[in-house]
Amino acid sequence: MERKKKNNITKWLGIVSLAVVLCAGVFTYMVVKRLKDPRIFGMYNAGKGWIYVFPESSWDDVSRSITELYSVKYPSLLPYLHLISDTPSPSVGAYTIHPSESLESISKRIGKGEQDQVSLTLPLDRLTGDTERVLAKYLMYKKDEYRDALRDRELIQSLNIQDTTLLNHILPGEYTLFWNTSPKEVVTMLVKRYEEFWSKERLDRAESLGLTPFEVRILASIVSLESRYQPELATIAGLYLNRLRLGMPLQADPTIIFAHQDYSIVRVLKKHLEIDSPYNTYKNRGLPPTPICVPSQEAMEAVLNAQSHNFLYMCADSDFSGKHIFAADYATHLKNARLFQEELNKRGIK
């Protein structure tokens, strides 16, 4: 009897053990299946999102970021991201999350630091902090940290540049880089891109114009602010080169606005021309001492490939199209200018 009871116990223990193993197997299968499920998000057809992992971020922060992007099909798995990734902390970086991606794939990518590059477009900067603001908006560090990097003396010396700011040695445009790239590395990359712009052909072209690369940049900064209408940039550049050759003052309104550091000025008046500044190109001949903005690459190319003509004067077109009317003599210019001034008065622009 005792023996029979023992056999029954053994039998039931075997059945229970088998059941536990089966349940564990089913559970493991379901967990693994859910981890590998490419449809873990409720919004399967939604576009990709971004998750940003800071140095102080935890896996809980990553989980919260995921749930802020999408409704998750299996939220009970989110607290175990660190086990799935097999790393105690997520790696710093920016990661794209696709609605068709599995939780296993996401956690392992973030654990290994397989981040994605971000794209940003640096604007035409009037030297008022636009570049630093854009960098801080799209990358990990703060505006002040990028500003400090642009003016870092040791970095400037290491790049063999004679200047007080590296802002004079970058170009606007689109850049692709990792979100957590340090400010000094970002600035170094921007400067290297600018140095690559100066090919032998462009250097030879600048020399043929009687300009150094820095002088090309100064003139391009004026051309950039004179017009947003790209087809006429080379014409404007040719006009200023004509004035430089003849020893005439450039009389460029953007330099007057820069001298005043007042970008609310819409109409440059006689009183504005009285300012005592090396950037007053109505009083001083030649180029101003430094660029008045971060010029566009199009403006740089316009200077290097300036149009050959006999224009010495220009004024904005009275149709307010953003284009300019050019003239070779002062009398014609006065007629053109009068039309524009009359239109300004009609519109009440002071």
C-alpha positions as CSV (number, residue, x, y, z in Angstrom):
1,M,0.0,0.0,0.0
2,E,2.8,2.3,1.0
3,R,4.6,1.5,-2.2
4,K,1.5,2.3,-4.3
5,K,1.1,5.6,-2.6
6,K,4.7,6.5,-3.3
7,N,4.2,5.5,-7.0
8,N,1.1,7.8,-7.2
9,I,3.1,10.7,-5.6
10,T,5.9,10.2,-8.0
11,K,3.4,10.0,-10.9
12,W,1.7,13.3,-9.8
13,L,5.0,15.0,-9.3
14,G,6.0,14.0,-12.7
15,I,2.8,15.3,-14.2
16,V,3.2,18.6,-12.2
17,S,6.8,18.9,-13.3
18,L,5.8,18.3,-16.9
19,A,3.0,20.8,-16.6
20,V,5.4,23.4,-15.1
21,V,7.9,22.8,-17.9
22,L,5.2,23.0,-20.5
23,C,3.8,26.2,-19.0
24,A,7.3,27.7,-18.7
25,G,7.9,26.7,-22.3
26,V,4.7,28.2,-23.5
27,F,5.4,31.4,-21.4
28,T,8.9,31.6,-22.8
29,Y,7.6,31.0,-26.3
30,M,4.9,33.8,-25.9
31,V,7.5,36.2,-24.4
32,V,10.0,35.5,-27.2
33,K,7.2,35.8,-29.8
34,R,6.1,39.1,-28.3
35,L,9.7,40.4,-28.2
36,K,10.2,39.5,-31.8
37,D,6.8,40.7,-32.9
38,P,7.3,43.5,-35.5
39,R,3.8,44.8,-34.7
40,I,4.3,45.8,-31.1
41,F,2.9,49.3,-31.6
42,G,-0.8,50.1,-31.9
43,M,0.0,52.7,-34.6
44,Y,1.5,50.3,-37.1
45,N,1.2,52.7,-40.0
46,A,2.6,55.7,-38.1
47,G,5.9,57.2,-39.2
48,K,9.2,56.7,-37.5
49,G,9.9,58.5,-34.2
50,W,13.1,59.5,-32.4
51,I,14.3,58.5,-28.9
52,Y,17.0,60.6,-27.3
53,V,19.1,58.9,-24.6
54,F,21.1,61.4,-22.4
55,P,24.0,60.4,-20.2
56,E,21.7,60.4,-17.1
57,S,18.9,58.4,-18.9
58,S,17.8,55.0,-17.6
59,W,15.9,52.2,-19.2
60,D,12.8,53.5,-17.5
61,D,13.3,56.8,-19.4
62,V,13.6,54.8,-22.6
63,S,10.4,53.0,-21.8
64,R,8.6,56.3,-21.2
65,S,9.9,57.7,-24.5
66,I,8.6,54.7,-26.3
67,T,5.1,55.0,-24.8
68,E,5.1,58.7,-25.6
69,L,5.7,57.9,-29.2
70,Y,3.3,55.0,-29.7
71,S,0.7,52.9,-27.9
72,V,2.5,49.7,-27.1
73,K,0.9,46.3,-27.6
74,Y,2.8,44.6,-24.8
75,P,3.5,47.3,-22.1
76,S,4.2,44.6,-19.5
77,L,7.5,43.9,-21.3
78,L,8.8,47.5,-21.1
79,P,10.2,47.2,-17.5
80,Y,12.5,44.4,-18.7
81,L,14.3,46.3,-21.5
82,H,17.6,46.0,-19.6
83,L,17.3,42.2,-19.5
84,I,16.4,42.1,-23.2
85,S,19.4,44.3,-24.2
86,D,21.7,42.6,-21.7
87,T,23.1,46.0,-20.6
88,P,22.5,47.8,-17.3
89,S,22.2,51.2,-18.9
90,P,21.1,52.4,-22.4
91,S,23.8,53.9,-24.6
92,V,23.8,57.7,-25.1
93,G,22.6,58.7,-28.6
94,A,19.6,59.4,-30.9
95,Y,17.7,56.4,-32.2
96,T,15.0,56.1,-34.8
97,I,12.1,53.9,-33.8
98,H,10.1,52.3,-36.6
99,P,6.5,51.1,-35.9
100,S,7.4,47.8,-37.7
101,E,10.4,47.1,-35.5
102,S,10.4,44.5,-32.7
103,L,11.0,45.4,-29.0
104,E,14.0,43.1,-29.0
105,S,15.6,44.9,-31.9
106,I,15.0,48.3,-30.4
107,S,16.4,47.4,-27.0
108,K,19.5,45.7,-28.4
109,R,20.2,48.7,-30.7
110,I,19.9,51.1,-27.8
111,G,22.0,48.8,-25.6
112,K,24.8,48.6,-28.1
113,G,24.7,52.3,-29.0
114,E,23.8,51.7,-32.6
115,Q,22.4,55.2,-33.0
116,D,21.3,57.0,-36.1
117,Q,22.7,60.2,-37.5
118,V,20.6,63.3,-37.4
119,S,20.4,65.9,-40.2
120,L,20.3,69.6,-39.7
121,T,20.5,72.7,-41.8
122,L,22.6,75.6,-40.7
123,P,21.0,78.9,-41.7
124,L,22.5,82.1,-43.1
125,D,23.6,83.5,-39.7
126,R,23.7,87.3,-39.1
127,L,26.2,86.5,-36.3
128,T,23.4,86.8,-33.8
129,G,23.7,83.2,-32.5
130,D,21.6,81.5,-35.2
131,T,24.2,78.8,-35.8
132,E,24.5,77.9,-32.1
133,R,20.7,77.9,-31.7
134,V,20.2,75.4,-34.5
135,L,23.0,73.2,-33.2
136,A,21.5,73.2,-29.8
137,K,18.0,72.4,-31.2
138,Y,19.1,69.3,-33.1
139,L,22.1,68.1,-31.1
140,M,22.6,67.1,-27.4
141,Y,24.6,70.0,-26.0
142,K,23.4,73.5,-25.0
143,K,23.7,76.7,-27.1
144,D,26.4,78.2,-24.8
145,E,28.6,75.1,-25.2
146,Y,28.6,75.5,-29.0
147,R,29.2,79.2,-28.7
148,D,32.2,78.5,-26.4
149,A,33.6,75.9,-28.9
150,L,33.4,78.4,-31.7
151,R,35.5,80.8,-29.7
152,D,37.8,78.3,-28.1
153,R,41.4,79.7,-28.4
154,E,43.1,76.3,-28.2
155,L,40.8,74.8,-30.8
156,I,41.3,77.8,-33.1
157,Q,45.1,77.5,-32.7
158,S,45.0,73.7,-33.3
159,L,43.2,74.3,-36.6
160,N,45.9,76.8,-37.6
161,I,43.4,79.7,-38.0
162,Q,44.2,83.3,-37.4
163,D,40.9,84.6,-36.1
164,T,38.9,85.1,-32.9
165,T,35.9,83.0,-33.9
166,L,35.5,79.9,-36.0
167,L,32.1,81.2,-37.1
168,N,34.0,83.0,-39.9
169,H,35.1,79.6,-41.1
170,I,31.9,77.6,-41.7
171,L,29.2,77.5,-44.3
172,P,25.5,77.3,-44.0
173,G,23.9,74.1,-45.5
174,E,22.8,70.6,-44.6
175,Y,25.0,68.5,-42.3
176,T,24.6,64.9,-41.0
177,L,26.2,63.8,-37.8
178,F,25.7,61.9,-34.6
179,W,23.4,63.6,-32.0
180,N,25.9,63.3,-29.1
181,T,29.0,64.6,-31.0
182,S,30.9,66.9,-28.7
183,P,30.7,70.7,-29.5
184,K,34.4,70.8,-30.3
185,E,34.1,67.9,-32.7
186,V,31.1,69.5,-34.3
187,V,32.9,72.8,-34.8
188,T,36.0,71.0,-36.1
189,M,33.8,69.1,-38.6
190,L,32.2,72.3,-39.8
191,V,35.6,74.0,-40.3
192,K,37.0,71.0,-42.2
193,R,34.0,71.1,-44.5
194,Y,34.7,74.8,-45.2
195,E,38.4,74.0,-45.9
196,E,37.3,71.4,-48.3
197,F,35.3,74.0,-50.2
198,W,38.5,75.8,-51.0
199,S,39.7,73.6,-53.8
200,K,42.8,74.6,-55.9
201,E,40.4,75.8,-58.7
202,R,38.6,78.1,-56.3
203,L,41.8,79.3,-54.7
204,D,43.1,80.2,-58.2
205,R,39.9,81.9,-59.1
206,A,40.1,84.1,-55.9
207,E,43.6,85.0,-56.7
208,S,42.6,86.0,-60.3
209,L,40.1,88.4,-58.7
210,G,42.8,89.9,-56.5
211,L,41.1,88.6,-53.4
212,T,42.1,86.3,-50.5
213,P,39.7,83.5,-49.5
214,F,38.8,85.6,-46.4
215,E,38.1,88.6,-48.6
216,V,35.9,86.4,-50.8
217,R,34.0,85.5,-47.7
218,I,33.6,89.1,-46.6
219,L,32.2,90.1,-50.0
220,A,30.0,87.0,-50.1
221,S,28.5,88.0,-46.7
222,I,27.4,91.3,-48.2
223,V,26.1,89.6,-51.3
224,S,24.2,87.1,-49.2
225,L,22.3,89.9,-47.4
226,E,21.7,92.0,-50.4
227,S,19.4,89.6,-52.2
228,R,17.6,86.3,-51.7
229,Y,17.1,86.0,-55.4
230,Q,19.8,83.6,-56.4
231,P,20.0,84.3,-60.1
232,E,21.2,87.8,-59.5
233,L,23.9,87.1,-56.9
234,A,26.7,86.9,-59.5
235,T,25.5,90.2,-60.9
236,I,25.7,91.9,-57.5
237,A,29.1,90.4,-56.9
238,G,30.3,91.8,-60.2
239,L,29.0,95.2,-59.3
240,Y,30.9,95.3,-56.0
241,L,34.0,94.1,-57.7
242,N,33.7,96.9,-60.2
243,R,33.5,99.4,-57.4
244,L,36.5,97.9,-55.6
245,R,38.6,98.1,-58.8
246,L,37.6,101.8,-59.3
247,G,38.2,102.6,-55.6
248,M,34.6,103.6,-55.1
249,P,32.9,103.0,-51.7
250,L,30.8,99.9,-51.7
251,Q,27.8,101.8,-50.2
252,A,26.2,98.5,-49.2
253,D,23.2,98.9,-46.9
254,P,23.6,95.5,-45.2
255,T,26.9,96.8,-43.7
256,I,25.2,99.9,-42.3
257,I,22.6,97.6,-40.6
258,F,25.4,95.5,-39.2
259,A,27.3,98.5,-38.0
260,H,24.2,99.6,-36.0
261,Q,23.5,96.0,-34.9
262,D,19.8,96.8,-35.4
263,Y,18.2,94.2,-37.6
264,S,14.8,95.9,-37.3
265,I,16.0,98.6,-39.8
266,V,13.9,98.1,-43.0
267,R,14.8,101.3,-44.7
268,V,18.4,102.7,-44.5
269,L,18.1,106.5,-44.1
270,K,20.5,109.3,-44.2
271,K,20.8,109.4,-40.4
272,H,21.9,105.8,-40.4
273,L,24.9,106.6,-42.7
274,E,26.4,108.9,-40.1
275,I,27.6,106.1,-37.9
276,D,31.3,106.0,-37.2
277,S,32.2,102.4,-37.8
278,P,34.7,100.4,-39.9
279,Y,31.7,98.6,-41.3
280,N,30.2,101.9,-42.7
281,T,30.9,101.3,-46.4
282,Y,29.5,104.7,-47.3
283,K,32.3,106.4,-45.4
284,N,35.1,103.8,-45.8
285,R,36.5,102.5,-49.1
286,G,37.2,98.8,-49.6
287,L,35.8,95.8,-47.8
288,P,34.8,95.9,-44.1
289,P,37.2,94.2,-41.8
290,T,35.3,90.9,-41.3
291,P,32.2,89.2,-42.7
292,I,28.9,90.6,-41.6
293,C,27.2,87.2,-41.7
294,V,27.9,83.5,-42.3
295,P,27.5,83.7,-46.1
296,S,25.8,81.0,-48.2
297,Q,27.8,78.7,-50.4
298,E,25.8,80.2,-53.3
299,A,27.0,83.7,-52.5
300,M,30.6,82.4,-52.2
301,E,30.3,80.8,-55.7
302,A,28.7,84.0,-57.0
303,V,31.8,86.1,-55.9
304,L,34.2,83.5,-57.4
305,N,32.2,83.5,-60.6
306,A,31.1,87.1,-60.7
307,Q,29.4,88.4,-63.8
308,S,31.4,90.6,-66.0
309,H,29.5,93.9,-66.7
310,N,29.7,97.7,-66.3
311,F,27.1,98.1,-63.5
312,L,28.0,100.3,-60.6
313,Y,24.6,101.0,-59.1
314,M,21.6,99.0,-58.0
315,C,18.4,99.4,-56.1
316,A,15.5,97.2,-55.2
317,D,12.9,96.7,-57.8
318,S,9.8,98.8,-57.1
319,D,7.6,95.8,-57.7
320,F,8.9,94.3,-54.4
321,S,9.7,91.0,-56.1
322,G,13.0,90.9,-54.2
323,K,14.9,91.5,-57.4
324,H,17.2,94.5,-58.1
325,I,17.4,97.0,-61.0
326,F,21.0,97.7,-62.1
327,A,22.6,100.7,-63.8
328,A,25.9,101.7,-65.2
329,D,25.5,105.5,-64.6
330,Y,24.2,107.5,-61.7
331,A,21.5,109.4,-63.5
332,T,19.8,106.1,-64.5
333,H,20.2,104.9,-60.9
334,L,18.5,108.0,-59.5
335,K,15.5,107.3,-61.7
336,N,15.3,103.7,-60.6
337,A,15.8,104.7,-56.9
338,R,13.1,107.3,-57.1
339,L,10.5,104.7,-58.3
340,F,11.4,102.5,-55.4
341,Q,11.3,105.3,-52.8
342,E,7.9,106.4,-54.0
343,E,6.7,102.8,-53.6
344,L,8.1,102.7,-50.1
345,N,6.2,105.9,-49.2
346,K,3.0,104.5,-50.7
347,R,3.3,101.5,-48.5
348,G,4.2,103.5,-45.4
349,I,7.5,101.8,-45.0
350,K,9.9,104.1,-43.0
